[in-house]
Amino acid sequence: MNRSEFIFAIIDVLFHIPQNYIRYKDIESEKDIVYSDADAEACKMDIYYKKGAATPMPVVVNIHGGGFVKGDKKHRISVSHMYAERGWFVANINYRLSPKYAFPAAVEDVVNAVNYLTELKERFDLNLDKVVLTGDSAGAYLAAETEAVVTDRALRERLGIPECKVKPAGLALFCGPYDMLAAINAKLPFGLVKNIAESFMGFKLDKDLSNLKDYKYLKDIAPIDYVNSSWPPTVLTMAKKDVFCKGHGELMYQKLSEAGVKVSEHHSVKLIDNHCYHFNYWVKASKEAMAMVFGFLDGLYTYQKTEEKATETAEQDARSAETEEVAAAKE
């Protein structure tokens, strides 16, 4: 176990209880569904849905963080319950971790998990026109990088990622590192950044990072470089004093805005409300951030219902007009 694995393993243990005390009795779940044979132990999802939820259910695909080296879906039970309680079907996924599996393995896993929804669609009556990718920290990065490969065929082909059968309808990104080159050059104690970067890339870096230019995917690892007008509506949370990803949320917000993507954001300003502050569900900053995200999700679902009603009305009007034309012709 390298130093980054050790540190993030400790974080998982310390924060599991305070981040997972919320449960709802009316939520059904199924655990450890294998969605890909790339590694049947790693590529599993837990699903959550509310008893009696309106169907077809929109879908949230939740991607845990953990510095790309640790983390587990079992540490994201409460947030899964919170989404499911609002009527969303939740696929809470694990994926292949570094350093055993380097980039782009985890991105491939997210695409395969999304594609697996097509096999669950009929059984659970899912609305695959309303699939939202969400994640925290490394999970937010993977959600964004997945959107990058969905909207940029050349990138997808360079990385050898399968085509995504389902187009995401929204992104909810929590405190992610979207500019990986900036992240690699950040300063943290114990050489943590360099260790995470080497694990993530599967590439040994010189002490001064001078050989970074030789990394084969150097131009492919920053989703912020692939933002375009085809990206779906997005909601971002960011900590102004983030110890891990300072400034990344602001840059992503700017890129999305410049591309004409509908984007909203929430940011914390206190040092105590730091990286992934939204998991501190009892504090004001978290309550505000989650309320914004829930509003975003509700808005997507409401928009869907409005679209469906408008389409139904248009079809009825067209049929009525056609009937009137036929009647007029007979006269």
C-alpha positions in Angstrom: 0.0 0.0 0.0 1.5 3.3 -1.1 1.2 6.6 0.9 -1.8 7.9 -1.0 -3.6 4.6 -0.6 -2.9 4.7 3.2 -4.1 8.2 3.7 -7.3 7.8 1.7 -8.0 4.5 3.5 -7.8 6.4 6.8 -10.1 9.1 5.4 -12.7 6.5 4.4 -12.7 5.0 7.9 -12.8 8.3 9.8 -15.7 9.8 7.7 -17.9 6.8 7.0 -20.2 7.3 10.0 -20.7 11.1 9.8 -21.3 10.9 6.1 -23.7 7.9 6.2 -26.1 8.5 9.1 -29.1 9.4 6.9 -31.4 6.5 5.9 -35.0 6.4 4.6 -37.2 3.4 5.3 -39.0 3.4 2.0 -35.8 2.9 -0.1 -35.2 -0.5 -1.7 -31.7 -1.6 -2.6 -29.8 -4.4 -4.3 -26.0 -4.7 -3.8 -23.0 -5.8 -5.7 -24.5 -6.1 -9.2 -21.6 -6.8 -11.7 -21.9 -4.4 -14.6 -18.6 -5.3 -16.4 -16.3 -8.3 -16.7 -13.2 -6.1 -16.9 -12.8 -7.0 -13.2 -15.9 -8.6 -11.7 -14.8 -7.7 -8.1 -14.2 -4.1 -8.9 -16.9 -3.4 -11.4 -20.0 -3.6 -9.2 -22.9 -1.3 -8.5 -25.5 -1.0 -5.7 -28.9 0.3 -6.8 -31.4 2.3 -4.8 -35.0 3.3 -5.5 -38.1 4.4 -3.6 -41.0 2.1 -3.2 -43.9 3.4 -5.3 -41.8 6.0 -7.1 -43.3 7.5 -10.2 -42.2 5.8 -13.3 -40.3 5.8 -15.6 -37.7 6.7 -13.0 -34.9 9.2 -14.0 -31.4 7.9 -13.1 -28.5 9.1 -11.1 -25.1 7.4 -11.6 -23.0 8.2 -8.5 -19.2 7.9 -8.6 -17.3 7.9 -5.3 -14.1 9.8 -4.7 -10.9 8.6 -3.0 -8.0 10.1 -4.8 -8.4 7.4 -7.6 -6.7 4.9 -5.2 -9.3 4.2 -2.6 -13.0 4.8 -1.8 -16.0 2.5 -2.1 -19.7 2.7 -2.9 -20.4 1.6 0.7 -19.3 5.0 1.8 -22.0 6.7 -0.3 -25.1 5.1 1.1 -26.7 8.3 2.5 -26.3 10.4 -0.6 -27.8 7.5 -2.6 -30.8 7.4 -0.2 -31.2 11.1 -0.6 -31.4 10.9 -4.3 -33.7 7.9 -4.3 -36.0 9.5 -1.8 -36.7 12.2 -4.4 -37.8 9.6 -6.9 -34.5 9.0 -8.7 -33.2 5.5 -9.5 -29.6 5.4 -8.2 -26.7 3.4 -9.6 -23.9 3.8 -7.0 -20.8 2.4 -8.6 -17.4 1.1 -7.8 -14.7 1.1 -10.5 -11.2 -0.1 -11.0 -8.7 1.8 -8.8 -5.2 2.9 -9.2 -2.4 2.0 -9.0 -3.5 -1.5 -10.1 -5.4 0.0 -12.9 -4.2 3.3 -14.5 -6.0 5.8 -16.5 -8.3 5.4 -18.5 -9.6 2.2 -16.9 -11.9 4.0 -14.5 -13.4 6.1 -17.3 -14.1 3.0 -19.3 -15.8 1.6 -16.2 -18.1 4.6 -15.8 -19.2 4.2 -19.5 -19.8 0.5 -19.0 -21.8 1.2 -15.9 -24.0 3.7 -17.8 -24.4 1.3 -20.7 -25.5 -1.4 -18.2 -28.5 0.7 -17.4 -29.9 -0.5 -20.8 -30.1 -4.0 -19.2 -31.9 -2.7 -16.2 -34.3 -0.4 -18.1 -37.3 -2.7 -18.5 -37.0 -4.4 -15.1 -37.1 -1.1 -13.2 -38.9 1.1 -15.8 -36.1 3.6 -16.2 -36.1 6.8 -18.2 -32.7 6.7 -19.9 -33.4 10.1 -21.5 -32.8 11.5 -18.0 -29.5 10.1 -16.7 -27.4 12.4 -14.5 -23.7 11.6 -13.8 -22.6 12.8 -10.4 -19.5 12.3 -8.2 -17.3 13.8 -5.6 -13.6 14.7 -5.9 -12.1 11.9 -8.1 -15.7 10.8 -8.9 -16.5 14.3 -10.1 -13.4 14.1 -12.3 -14.5 10.8 -13.7 -18.0 12.1 -14.4 -16.6 15.1 -16.3 -14.0 13.0 -18.2 -16.8 10.6 -19.1 -18.8 13.5 -20.6 -15.7 14.5 -22.5 -15.4 11.1 -24.2 -19.2 11.1 -24.8 -19.0 14.4 -26.7 -15.6 14.0 -28.4 -15.3 10.9 -30.6 -11.6 11.4 -31.3 -10.8 11.5 -27.6 -12.9 8.4 -27.0 -11.1 6.5 -29.8 -7.6 7.6 -28.6 -8.5 6.2 -25.1 -10.1 3.0 -26.5 -13.3 3.7 -24.6 -16.5 1.9 -25.8 -19.3 4.1 -27.2 -21.8 5.3 -24.6 -25.3 4.0 -25.4 -26.9 6.6 -23.1 -26.3 10.4 -23.4 -26.1 12.0 -20.0 -28.8 14.7 -19.5 -27.0 16.4 -16.7 -23.9 16.6 -14.5 -23.7 17.3 -10.7 -20.0 17.7 -9.9 -18.7 18.1 -6.3 -15.2 19.5 -5.7 -13.4 17.7 -8.6 -10.0 18.2 -10.1 -10.8 19.1 -13.6 -7.5 20.4 -14.8 -5.2 17.5 -14.1 -2.0 19.3 -15.2 -2.7 22.0 -12.6 -3.5 19.3 -10.0 -0.3 17.4 -10.7 1.7 20.6 -10.1 -0.1 21.4 -6.8 1.8 21.3 -3.5 0.7 19.0 -0.7 2.7 17.5 2.2 4.4 14.1 2.1 4.7 14.1 -1.7 1.0 13.2 -1.8 0.2 14.8 -5.2 3.1 13.2 -7.0 2.2 9.8 -5.5 -1.5 10.1 -6.5 -0.5 11.3 -10.0 1.9 8.4 -10.6 -0.8 5.9 -9.3 -3.4 7.5 -11.5 -1.3 7.7 -14.7 0.7 4.5 -14.2 3.7 6.6 -15.0 6.8 7.2 -12.9 7.5 11.0 -12.7 10.9 12.6 -12.2 11.2 14.6 -9.0 11.0 17.9 -11.0 8.2 16.5 -13.2 10.4 17.2 -16.3 9.4 13.9 -17.9 5.6 14.6 -17.7 5.7 15.6 -21.3 6.5 11.9 -22.2 3.2 10.6 -20.7 1.2 9.2 -23.6 -2.2 10.6 -22.4 -0.9 14.0 -21.4 -3.3 15.8 -23.7 -6.3 13.6 -22.8 -6.5 13.6 -19.0 -8.0 17.1 -18.4 -11.7 17.1 -19.0 -11.7 20.9 -18.8 -9.9 21.0 -22.1 -12.9 19.2 -23.8 -15.8 21.3 -22.6 -18.0 22.2 -25.5 -21.5 23.3 -26.3 -22.8 19.7 -26.4 -22.2 19.3 -22.6 -25.5 19.0 -20.7 -26.7 21.3 -17.9 -24.3 21.2 -15.0 -24.3 22.0 -11.4 -21.0 22.6 -9.5 -20.0 22.8 -5.9 -16.6 24.1 -4.9 -14.7 25.1 -1.7 -12.9 28.4 -2.1 -10.2 27.2 0.3 -10.1 23.6 -1.0 -6.9 21.9 0.2 -7.0 19.4 -2.7 -8.7 21.1 -5.7 -8.5 24.9 -5.1 -9.6 26.8 -8.2 -10.8 23.9 -10.2 -14.5 24.5 -9.8 -14.1 28.2 -10.8 -12.2 27.2 -14.0 -14.8 24.6 -14.9 -17.6 27.1 -14.3 -15.9 29.6 -16.6 -15.3 27.0 -19.3 -18.9 25.8 -19.2 -20.2 29.4 -19.3 -18.0 30.3 -22.2 -19.2 27.2 -24.1 -22.9 28.3 -23.6 -23.7 25.4 -21.2 -26.3 26.0 -18.6 -24.4 25.9 -15.4 -25.0 26.9 -11.7 -22.7 26.7 -8.7 -22.5 26.8 -5.0 -19.3 27.6 -3.1 -18.2 27.5 0.5 -15.9 30.2 1.9 -14.9 29.0 5.4 -11.8 26.9 5.8 -13.8 24.4 7.9 -16.2 23.9 4.9 -13.5 22.4 2.8 -13.1 19.6 0.2 -16.4 17.8 -0.4 -18.1 19.9 2.3 -21.5 18.8 1.0 -21.1 15.5 3.0 -21.3 17.4 6.3 -25.1 17.3 6.0 -25.7 19.1 9.3 -23.9 22.4 8.4 -25.3 25.4 6.6 -23.0 25.2 3.6 -23.9 21.6 2.9 -27.6 22.2 3.3 -27.4 25.1 0.8 -25.3 23.0 -1.7 -27.6 19.9 -1.5 -30.7 22.1 -1.8 -29.3 23.6 -5.0 -28.4 20.1 -6.4 -31.9 18.7 -5.5 -33.4 21.8 -7.2 -31.3 21.1 -10.3 -32.4 17.4 -10.4 -36.0 18.4 -9.8 -35.7 20.9 -12.6 -34.4 18.3 -15.1 -37.3 16.0 -14.2 -39.9 18.8 -14.3 -38.5 19.9 -17.7 -38.8 16.3 -18.9 -42.5 16.2 -17.9 -43.1 19.6 -19.5 -41.4 18.3 -22.7 -43.5 15.2 -22.7 -46.7 17.2 -22.2 -45.8 19.6 -24.9 -45.1 16.7 -27.3 -48.4 15.0 -26.4 -50.3 18.3 -26.9 -48.5 18.9 -30.3 -49.4 15.4 -31.4 -53.0 15.9 -30.4 -53.2 19.2 -32.2 -51.7 17.6 -35.3 -54.3 14.8 -35.2 -57.1 17.2 -34.7 -55.9 19.4 -37.7 -55.6 16.3 -39.8 -59.2 15.2 -38.9 -60.5 18.7 -39.7 -58.7 18.7 -43.1 -60.3 15.3 -43.9 -63.7 16.5 -42.9 -63.3 19.6 -44.9 -62.3 17.7 -48.0 -65.3 15.4 -47.7 -67.6 18.5 -47.6 
